Amino acid sequence: MSAVTEHAPALRPRRRLSWRALPAAPVSLAAGALAWELVGHLAGVSFFPPLSTVLARLADLVSSGLIVAGLADSLVNLVLGFALSLAAGLVIGVAMGRYRKVEAALGVYVYALLTAPSLVFAPIFFSLLGEGRGSIVAVVVMYAMFVIVINTASAIQSVPAHLVEMARSYGASERQVLLRVMLPAAAPMIMAGVRLGVGRAVTGMINGEMFIAVVGLGRVVTQAGGRFDGAGVLAVLLVIIAVALGAVALVQAADRRITRWVPRTSRGDR
């Protein structure tokens, strides 16, 4: 009896399938796609077709070249507008965060322009810059810059004072304090503002293209809406969402590289 027991294979505990083991993002996307397909079939509304119809329309637009040409124009507008927003937002934000007089002088304008509907400036840009890329880029800047300014200023002001005092005690100049102490310490919060800014930049891009110069993806949306092509509008919307997610992913990659010195628990990584 003992010999049989010695040579008997050990029983292995069975692994139980758990919902926690499934990746959250793919499951969420699959659930959303299924819900869209079901609601689209059940509702029977022309401006909310099923996802399968939208994807088929997207394939037609891609094969015809409309999406590729429009996407190329839109990406140029987005890159130019966001680059200007980032450069101006960081410079103005650092100046406002570091110097009280600059904040007192510019703060009221920054907060006023942040809360104002950015699209109301489109006719002004159209009058000043004409019907072209310059007006669209200006709208992108209006959408994206001020949130970067405010986050950057708040990040600079939130740097612990003892870090600056310690740098001063070692003889650091104002430039060294700013570049080697304050900016690295404020980088995580600054990058959070940049992530918000790039999302708003995509919104400004598509709004500028639709209301100022009918070009890029905005032109495709406008034409599809004029034909009451709900599937075409939603197909372009999927492309715009993909552009926004790609832009945010690039900013997040830059964020991880810039703030790699920050502990993962402090960044909220899981």
C-alpha positions as CSV (number, residue, x, y, z in Angstrom):
1,M,0.0,0.0,0.0
2,S,2.9,2.3,0.8
3,A,4.6,1.5,-2.5
4,V,1.6,2.5,-4.5
5,T,1.3,5.7,-2.6
6,E,5.0,6.6,-3.2
7,H,4.7,6.2,-7.0
8,A,1.3,7.8,-7.4
9,P,1.5,11.1,-9.3
10,A,1.0,14.3,-7.2
11,L,-2.4,15.9,-7.7
12,R,-2.0,19.4,-9.2
13,P,-4.5,22.1,-8.2
14,R,-6.7,23.1,-11.1
15,R,-6.3,26.7,-12.3
16,R,-9.5,28.6,-12.1
17,L,-10.3,31.2,-14.8
18,S,-10.6,34.6,-13.4
19,W,-11.9,37.8,-15.0
20,R,-9.0,39.6,-13.4
21,A,-6.6,37.7,-15.6
22,L,-8.2,39.1,-18.7
23,P,-6.7,42.3,-20.2
24,A,-9.1,45.2,-19.4
25,A,-8.6,47.3,-22.6
26,P,-9.4,44.5,-25.2
27,V,-12.4,43.3,-23.2
28,S,-13.7,46.8,-22.9
29,L,-13.3,47.4,-26.6
30,A,-14.9,44.1,-27.5
31,A,-17.9,44.9,-25.3
32,G,-18.3,48.4,-26.7
33,A,-18.1,47.0,-30.3
34,L,-20.7,44.4,-29.5
35,A,-23.0,46.9,-27.9
36,W,-22.6,49.3,-30.9
37,E,-23.5,46.5,-33.3
38,L,-26.5,45.4,-31.3
39,V,-27.9,48.9,-30.7
40,G,-27.3,49.8,-34.4
41,H,-29.4,46.8,-35.6
42,L,-32.1,47.3,-33.0
43,A,-32.5,51.0,-33.3
44,G,-32.7,51.1,-37.0
45,V,-31.6,54.8,-37.1
46,S,-29.9,56.1,-40.2
47,F,-27.4,58.2,-38.3
48,F,-26.4,55.4,-36.0
49,P,-25.7,52.4,-38.2
50,P,-24.1,49.2,-36.9
51,L,-20.4,49.0,-36.5
52,S,-20.1,46.5,-39.3
53,T,-21.7,49.0,-41.7
54,V,-19.4,51.8,-40.4
55,L,-16.3,49.6,-40.9
56,A,-17.4,48.8,-44.5
57,R,-17.8,52.5,-45.2
58,L,-14.4,53.2,-43.7
59,A,-12.9,50.6,-46.0
60,D,-14.5,52.3,-49.0
61,L,-13.2,55.7,-48.0
62,V,-9.7,54.3,-47.5
63,S,-9.7,52.6,-50.9
64,S,-10.9,55.7,-52.6
65,G,-8.0,57.7,-51.2
66,L,-10.2,60.3,-49.3
67,I,-9.1,59.2,-45.9
68,V,-5.4,59.0,-46.7
69,A,-5.3,62.5,-48.4
70,G,-7.4,64.0,-45.6
71,L,-5.4,62.4,-42.9
72,A,-2.1,63.7,-44.3
73,D,-3.4,67.4,-44.3
74,S,-4.9,67.0,-40.8
75,L,-1.7,65.6,-39.4
76,V,0.3,68.6,-40.7
77,N,-2.2,71.0,-39.1
78,L,-2.1,69.0,-35.9
79,V,1.7,68.8,-35.7
80,L,2.3,72.5,-36.4
81,G,-0.4,73.7,-34.0
82,F,0.6,71.4,-31.2
83,A,4.3,72.3,-31.6
84,L,3.5,76.0,-31.3
85,S,1.2,75.3,-28.4
86,L,3.8,73.2,-26.6
87,A,6.6,75.8,-27.1
88,A,4.6,78.8,-26.1
89,G,2.8,76.9,-23.3
90,L,6.0,75.8,-21.6
91,V,7.7,79.2,-21.8
92,I,4.7,81.2,-20.6
93,G,3.9,78.6,-17.9
94,V,7.4,78.5,-16.5
95,A,7.5,82.3,-16.5
96,M,4.2,82.5,-14.7
97,G,5.1,79.8,-12.2
98,R,8.5,81.2,-11.4
99,Y,7.8,84.9,-11.3
100,R,4.9,86.4,-9.5
101,K,4.8,89.6,-11.6
102,V,4.5,87.6,-14.8
103,E,1.6,85.6,-13.3
104,A,-0.1,88.8,-12.1
105,A,0.2,90.3,-15.6
106,L,-0.8,87.3,-17.7
107,G,-2.9,85.2,-15.4
108,V,-6.2,87.0,-16.1
109,Y,-5.7,86.7,-19.8
110,V,-4.7,83.0,-19.6
111,Y,-7.7,82.0,-17.5
112,A,-10.1,84.1,-19.6
113,L,-8.9,82.5,-22.8
114,L,-9.0,79.0,-21.3
115,T,-12.7,79.4,-20.3
116,A,-13.8,81.2,-23.5
117,P,-15.1,79.0,-26.3
118,S,-12.1,78.6,-28.6
119,L,-14.2,78.2,-31.7
120,V,-15.5,81.8,-31.5
121,F,-12.1,83.0,-32.5
122,A,-12.3,81.2,-35.8
123,P,-13.9,84.1,-37.7
124,I,-11.1,86.4,-36.3
125,F,-8.4,84.1,-37.5
126,F,-10.2,83.8,-40.8
127,S,-10.2,87.5,-41.2
128,L,-6.6,88.0,-40.2
129,L,-4.9,84.9,-41.7
130,G,-7.3,84.0,-44.5
131,E,-8.7,80.7,-45.6
132,G,-5.7,78.4,-45.2
133,R,-3.5,76.5,-42.9
134,G,-2.5,79.4,-40.8
135,S,-6.1,79.9,-39.5
136,I,-6.5,76.2,-38.7
137,V,-3.2,76.1,-36.8
138,A,-4.2,79.2,-34.9
139,V,-7.4,77.4,-33.8
140,V,-5.4,74.4,-32.7
141,V,-3.2,76.7,-30.6
142,M,-6.2,78.3,-29.0
143,Y,-7.5,74.9,-28.0
144,A,-4.3,73.5,-26.7
145,M,-2.0,76.2,-25.4
146,F,-3.7,77.5,-22.3
147,V,-4.2,74.2,-20.5
148,I,-0.5,73.6,-21.0
149,V,0.3,77.0,-19.6
150,I,-1.8,76.5,-16.5
151,N,-0.5,73.0,-15.7
152,T,3.1,74.1,-16.2
153,A,2.7,77.2,-14.0
154,S,1.0,75.1,-11.2
155,A,3.8,72.4,-11.6
156,I,6.5,75.0,-11.1
157,Q,4.8,76.6,-8.1
158,S,4.4,73.1,-6.5
159,V,8.1,72.4,-6.4
160,P,9.1,72.1,-2.8
161,A,10.9,75.2,-1.6
162,H,13.6,73.3,0.2
163,L,14.9,71.9,-3.1
164,V,15.4,75.5,-4.3
165,E,17.0,76.6,-1.1
166,M,19.4,73.6,-1.1
167,A,20.4,74.5,-4.7
168,R,21.0,78.1,-3.7
169,S,23.1,77.1,-0.7
170,Y,25.4,75.2,-3.1
171,G,25.8,78.3,-5.2
172,A,23.4,77.4,-8.1
173,S,22.5,80.3,-10.4
174,E,18.9,81.1,-11.4
175,R,19.3,79.2,-14.7
176,Q,20.7,76.1,-12.9
177,V,17.9,76.2,-10.3
178,L,15.3,76.3,-13.1
179,L,16.9,73.7,-15.5
180,R,18.3,71.3,-13.0
181,V,15.9,71.5,-10.0
182,M,12.6,73.0,-10.8
183,L,11.9,71.6,-14.3
184,P,12.8,68.0,-13.4
185,A,10.8,68.1,-10.2
186,A,7.8,69.6,-12.0
187,A,8.1,67.3,-15.1
188,P,5.4,64.7,-14.1
189,M,2.7,67.4,-13.6
190,I,3.9,69.3,-16.7
191,M,3.5,66.1,-18.8
192,A,0.0,65.7,-17.5
193,G,-0.8,69.1,-18.9
194,V,0.8,68.1,-22.2
195,R,-1.4,65.0,-22.4
196,L,-4.5,67.2,-21.9
197,G,-3.2,69.6,-24.5
198,V,-2.7,67.1,-27.2
199,G,-6.2,65.8,-26.8
200,R,-7.6,69.4,-27.1
201,A,-5.3,70.0,-30.1
202,V,-7.0,67.1,-32.0
203,T,-10.4,68.8,-31.2
204,G,-9.1,72.1,-32.5
205,M,-7.8,70.6,-35.6
206,I,-11.0,69.0,-36.7
207,N,-13.1,72.0,-35.7
208,G,-10.8,74.4,-37.6
209,E,-10.9,72.2,-40.7
210,M,-14.7,72.1,-40.6
211,F,-15.5,75.7,-39.9
212,I,-12.6,77.7,-41.5
213,A,-11.1,75.8,-44.5
214,V,-12.9,72.7,-45.6
215,V,-9.7,70.5,-45.8
216,G,-8.4,67.3,-44.3
217,L,-10.6,65.0,-42.3
218,G,-12.9,68.0,-41.6
219,R,-13.7,68.1,-45.3
220,V,-14.5,64.4,-45.4
221,V,-16.8,64.8,-42.4
222,T,-18.5,67.9,-43.8
223,Q,-19.1,66.2,-47.2
224,A,-20.5,63.0,-45.5
225,G,-22.8,65.1,-43.3
226,G,-24.1,67.0,-46.3
227,R,-25.0,63.7,-48.0
228,F,-26.7,62.5,-44.7
229,D,-24.2,59.7,-44.7
230,G,-24.2,58.7,-41.1
231,A,-21.9,55.7,-41.7
232,G,-19.4,58.0,-43.4
233,V,-19.4,60.5,-40.5
234,L,-18.9,57.8,-37.9
235,A,-16.1,56.2,-40.1
236,V,-14.2,59.5,-40.1
237,L,-14.9,59.8,-36.4
238,L,-13.1,56.4,-35.8
239,V,-10.1,57.8,-37.7
240,I,-10.1,60.9,-35.6
241,I,-10.3,58.9,-32.4
242,A,-7.4,56.8,-33.7
243,V,-5.3,59.9,-34.3
244,A,-6.1,61.2,-30.8
245,L,-5.1,57.9,-29.2
246,G,-1.9,57.7,-31.2
247,A,-1.0,61.3,-30.2
248,V,-1.7,60.6,-26.6
249,A,0.4,57.4,-26.8
250,L,3.3,59.3,-28.2
251,V,3.1,61.8,-25.4
252,Q,2.9,59.0,-22.8
253,A,6.0,57.4,-24.3
254,A,7.8,60.8,-24.0
255,D,6.5,61.1,-20.5
256,R,7.9,57.7,-19.4
257,R,11.2,58.7,-20.9
258,I,11.4,62.1,-19.3
259,T,10.1,61.0,-15.9
260,R,11.9,57.6,-15.8
261,W,13.6,58.7,-12.6
262,V,10.2,58.9,-10.8
263,P,9.2,55.7,-8.9
264,R,6.5,53.7,-10.6
265,T,4.2,54.0,-7.6
266,S,4.5,57.8,-7.8
267,R,3.4,57.8,-11.5
268,G,0.5,55.6,-10.8
269,D,1.7,52.8,-13.0
270,R,0.1,49.4,-12.4
